[in-house]
Amino acid sequence: MATTGSTTQSRDVVTWHIRSQGLVKTILEIDYGSAQPATVTSSVFRTAAEFELDGELYSMESTSLLKGHYVLRNGTDIIAEATKPSVWSGKYTITYGNVRFELKPESFFRSGYKIIFRDIEIGSVKKKSVWNYSATMQIPASTDTVFGIFLYWIIFVTWKQNNAAAAAGG
């Protein structure tokens, strides 16, 4: 097992470390092994976020909050989409190019997610604390960084929605 900065690499899997900060506007600092972590700025009033990577600006947003449809854009081009089958489901189908992935909750009682490709678990996301949205994400080393950020952001949005629903329920 080799270590690069704060990113641990074992065979063909890397671990990303995500730190959440901010109350009014959430900033996600994603250490994916590069010299400079990616910074995702998430809107507090809309289900939207943006980040810059290698000089390119990307945006992520919900196009239908009730249906759970999210898109990743580079300018006006949609490069990835995520959809959940119903508002009650925690599962997502994600299309990136011509490739389909799934995000599935670990279980009803845990907040972690499994990343599935062709019915095989290829990665996972685990929350570090119940008090914030910091997490650890293990994904294949070959995963495009932009797509990895989108995967985490979908889970981040889901966690925020679940917390808001729990708070509203009393």
Beta strands, then each sheet from edge to edge (+ up, - down):
strand 1: 2-4
strand 2: 7-10
strand 3: 13-21
strand 4: 26-31
strand 5: 38-42
strand 6: 48-53
strand 7: 56-64
strand 8: 69-74
strand 9: 77-83
strand 10: 92-96
strand 11: 99-105
strand 12: 113-117
strand 13: 120-127
strand 14: 135-140
sheet 1: 1+ 2- 3+ 4- 5+ 6- 7+ 8- 9+ 10- 11+ 12- 13+ 14-
end
